[in-house]
Amino acid sequence: MSPLRSRRQWRVKGAWRLAGTFKIGRLFGFEINVHWSWLFIFFLVTWTFSTGVLEEFYPDWTAGRRWTVASAISIVFFLSILLHEMSHSIVARRYGIPVSSITLFVFGGVSNLTKEPENATQEFWIAVAGPFTSLGLSLLFGFLYLALRSVEEGAAGVAANLAVINVAIGIFNLIPGFPLDGGRVLRSVFWARRRNLLGATKTASTVGTVVAYLIMAAGVASFFLTSVVTGVWFFLIGNFLRIASSESYQQVFLDTTLKGVPASSVARQDFVTVPPDLSLSALVEDNVLAGHGRCFPVVVADELIGLITLDDLRRVPRDQWAVTTVYRTMTPYEKLRTVTMKDDLPVVLSEMAAGDVNQIPLMDGKRLLGLIHRSDVFKYIQTRQEIEANAAV
């Protein structure tokens, strides 16, 4: 990860994508996405080099040349981050872990693995692949600097700066702050010793939180003593790491405790079905206001043909409710996210997140077996957490 991985670290079950992300292509079979916030980093790096580093060391260069060279440095910086993330993905793929995509955003990048490594050894090698790649790139640019310094001073200076950038990326990611790469290496050590992924994650997450607060403290000190911009940036990175560390543990907790728990365990069978020819006004009067729920399966001859919710209802002007049928307003079956009896709760949560829905049908073919509500899943999770806490005490 460079410099920080997303709140779901390497892995997100299902189709994960930051809002505002766009695909730029595929490389070695991996889908490459860029979040709009990366444009901010591109501009910041270009501006910093053009008006700072290059202007200081090469004052005789024209402004156009400085901006052109600074842009080239930013592009190579972009490629360095991409190679860092791709190394994680390549090693993961060699272990048989599918990678859905690589996304670059304001805090660096994320390799979206579809599942956790199976053991501590896999975790270790996937984690160190990124920093090793960055340090290797640093050596490469260092050799370029040595080769060019007597031939072309400007090109040698650019190579030197890229060497510094990559060594900084590599070293920063080796900080033992979960979910940074160094934090994942630390988790692999705890995992190997304890043979317990959840316990290892909790310890690594605690260390990551401490590291995050230290980075935030360094940011505050820098804000008042040295550089305001550096201070703000360090504080933001530390805060992001603090949140990511906590949520990373929560994600592993969910996957560990919910794995194997059937979707049917939280499915409701007391749902009320409605016919497709029912008017929206009748739906509201006879069902919504009567307290029968906020989501209603639309069923014909025991087959689910769609779902209608209050969100669907709000899209129709109120003066049209009397003449508009449920069929015209519902979300049709073909567009629904569904699960089956063979699916467990992590799959349910993944489907809900992917479709951004609060309920999901439990199906047997086209026959509706139950409705799973997000609130019921959360209640189950809360109960499991309370049981775990009581057991620990």
N, C-alpha and C positions, 0 to 999 in steps of 0.2 A: 504494500500500500504506500502511496506517496502523495503528500506526506501523511494524510489521514484517510482511513477507510470509512466507508459510509456506516450508518447506524446498524446495518445488518452485516457488517464486515465483508468477508469475501462472498458470502452466500445469501441468496434469497430464493426461497422456494417459489416457483411460479415465475411469471413475467414481471420482473422488477424494473422500473424506469422512473427516474426523477422527473417531475414535471418540468417542462422546458428543455428536455433532452432531445437531440436529433441525431440520427444515424449518419455517419460520414463514410461508411464502407465496411469491408471485411478484410482481415489480414490473418493468414494462416488458419483460416476457418473460424476466427473469432469476430463477432460483430463489434464494431467500434462505434461508441456513442460519445457525444460531447454535450455537456450541459452549458447553457448560455453563460453561466458564471465563469466558465473557463476563459471567456473572452476578456473578462476583467483581469485575470491573471496575465493573459497574453499582453494586454495593453500595459499593465503595471510593470512587467519585466522589460518590455520594449522601452517604456518611458524612463525607467530607472537606469538602464544602460545608456540610452541616448543622451540624457541630460546629466547623468552622473559619471559613471565609470569611464565611458568612452570620451566624454568631454574633458575629463581630468587628465587622462593619459594620452589622448590624441587631440590636443587643442587646435592643431592645424587642419584637422578634417572639417569638411563642410557639414552643415546641419543635415543635408540630404544623405550624405554618406553615413553619418552617425546613425540616423534613423533606419537606413537600409541594413546596416550591419546589426543593429540592435534587433530588428525584426527577424533577421536570420538566426540570431542567438535564441530568440523566443521560440522559433520553429524547432530548432534542435533541442531546446529545453522540453518542448511538447513531445518530441519523439523520444527523449530520454525517459520521461514519465511513462509513456506508452510501452517502451521496452521493459521498464521496471514491472509494470502490471502484467505484461504479456509473459514474462518469465514465471510469475506465479501461476498463470493459466496453463502454460505448457507443462510445468511440473505436475499440476493437478490433473491435467488430461492424461499424463503418463500413468498416474495412479488410478485411472478409470473414473475420475470425477468430472462429469460434464461441466462445461463453462458456457453459460448462456450469452454473456457479453462482457465487454470491458467499457467502463464509463469514466470519463475524465470530467472533473468539476472543480469548484473553487479551491477545495482543500486537497486536491491531488487526484487520486484515481481509485477505482474499485473494480476488482475482478469478481464477477457474479457467478460463484460456484453454486451448483444446485444442491449440494449437501456438504456436511462437515467431513473432514478427513476421517478415515476409519480408525486410525491409531496415532500415537504420539510421534512415531517416525515420519509418517506422511505429513503431519502438522509441521514438524521441524523443517523438513526440506522444502515444503511449499512456502513457508515463511521466510527462510533465508535466501530463497532464490532472488527475490526482489533487491534487497540490499547488496547481495553479491554482484548482481547485474549492474547496479549503479556504481559500485566501487570499481568494477571492471571497466565501465565507460570512462570513469575518472582517470584510470591508468592509460586508457587509449588516448584521451585528449592530452594527458600529460606528455606522452611520447610525441604526439603531434606538435606540442609546444616546443619540445627539444629539437625536433627536426626542422621547424619553421623559423625559429627565433633568429637564425643567421641569414635567412632568405627573405622573409616577409614579416616585419615586426607586427603589423596590424593583424594578420592571420594568426600569428603566434599568440598575440594577446587574447584574441577570441578563444583560441583553444585552451589557454590557461584559465579563462573565466568559466568555460564549460566544464573543465576538470574540477574546479572548485565547487560549482553547482552540483555536480553529480556526487562528489564525496560528501557534500552537505546532505543531500537526499539520502544517501546510504547510511550515514552515521545517525541522522535524525530518526530514521525508521528502525534503527537498532535500539533506540531508547525503550526500556522495558515497561512501556505503558500500553496495556491492552486497550483497544485492538490494533495498535501499531504492530509492525512485523516483529519487533523486539519483544513486545508483550505476548505475541503468539509463540515465539520461541520459549519464553518463560513458561507459558501454559503447557507447552509440550514436555518440558522438564517435570512440572508438577504432575502432569497426566501419566508420564512414564513411571514416576515413583509411586503414585497413589492408585493407579489403574481406575481412576474415577474422573470422567470428563467434566461433570458438573462441579465437583469440588475443585478441580484444577482451574476451571473457568472463574469460579467465585474468587479464588485467591488472586489470580491474574487480574481480574477486574478491580479488586481492592487496590492492588499495586498501581494499576492504571489510573485510578481515581486520585491517588496520592500524587502521581506524576503530573496529572492534569492540574491539580491545585498549585504545584510548584511552578509549572509553566505560566499559569495565570498570575502568580505572585511575581515572577520575573517580568511579566508584562506590565504590571502596575509599577514596579520599580523603574523599569525602562521609561515608562510614560512620564514620570516625574524627574528622572535623573539624566536621561540621555536623549532618546528619540520618541516623540509622540506617536509617529506612525508605527515604529517597531513595537512599542508598548501595546498599542491597540491590536496589532496583528497577533502578537504572542497571547494576549488575553483571549482573543477569539479562538485561536487554535486550542488553547488550554480548555476553554469552555466546551468546544466541540468534542474534544477528547473525553472530557468528563461525562458528557451525555452519552457518547458512543460507548464508553466503557460500561456504564450502567445498563444500557439497553442491549449490549452484546450479551451480558450475563442473562438478562431476562429472556432473550431469544433462545439461548441454549437451554435455559430452564424449561421454557415452553416445549421445545422439541424433545427434551429428555423425559419430562413428566407426562406429556400428552401422546408420545409415540405409542402406538398400539391401542390407544383408547378409541373404540369404534365411534363413528359419527352418530350412530343410532343412540348412544348413551345420553345425548343432550337434545335429541330431536323431539319436537312436540307432535303429539297425535290429536290434540284437541283443536285443530285448525278448522275454520269454517270456509267451505268452498262456495263459489258463486258461479252462476251460469254466464256465458258470454253475452247473452242478449239483455242482461240486466242494465238498467240505466244508472248513470253515475249518481243521480239524486237518490234513487232507491238504495244504492250501495251505501251512501252516507247515512241516510235515515235509518235503514234496517240493520246495518252492520257496524259501521264505524261508531256512530253515536250510541248504539246499543251496547258498545263495549266488547264487541267480538274480535277486536284486533285492529291492526294498522296495515296488515298485509294479507291478501286473500288469494288463494289458488283459484284459477279459472279452470274448471273441469268439465269435460264432455265425455259421457260413457266411460267413466273411471279413468280417463286419460287426461293428463295435465297438458293444457294448451298454452298456459301463460300465467303470469303473476301480475296483480295490480296492487300498488301501494299508494300511500298518500303522496309520494313524490310524483307518481304518474298522474294522480288526480289534480295536483296543483298546476299541471301544464295545460289544463283545459279551463277556459273562462267559466266562471260560476253560472253565468246565464245560459251556458250551453249544456249544463249537466243533465237537464231533463231530456234532452234529445240526443245525447251521446251515450253510446253503449260501452260496457266494460271491454268488449272485444276490440273496439277502436282505440282504446286508451292503454290497455295492458302491455306489458313487455312479453312478446311471444316466446314460446318455449325455446325456439332456435337460438335466441339471444341470452338465455339464462345460463348462469353458472350453476352446475349441479354436482352432487356427490352421490356415491352408491354405498351399499352396506359394507363393501370391502375397504372403504376409505377410513382413515383415522382423523383425529382432530387437527393435527398439523396440516393435513390436506384441506380440511374445511377452512382453516384460517387463511391458508394460501389462496384459495379460490375467492374468499371474501375480499382479501386485499387486492387481488388481481382485478376483480370486477367492481371494486369499491361499492359493495352492497352490504346491507345489514342483515339479510336473511338469505338462506340458500336451501333449495329443496333436496330432500333425501329421496332418491329414485330407485325403482326397480323396473328398468326399461322406461316405459312412458307412465307407469303407475306411481303415484305419489305415496310415499310411505310416511313422510313427516316433514316438518319445517324446522330448520335449525336457525335460531336467532343469535346474533352476535352477543347480545346481553347474556344469554344463557351460557355461551361458551366462556365468557368472562367470569360469570358466577362460579362455574366449575373450576376455572383456573384459580380464583380467589380461595375457594374451599381447599383445593390442593395445597396452595401456599400456606394456609393456616394449619393444615395437617402437618406439613413439613416442618413448620416453625414449632409446633407443639411437640413433635417427635424429637426435634433437636434439643428442646428444653428438657 
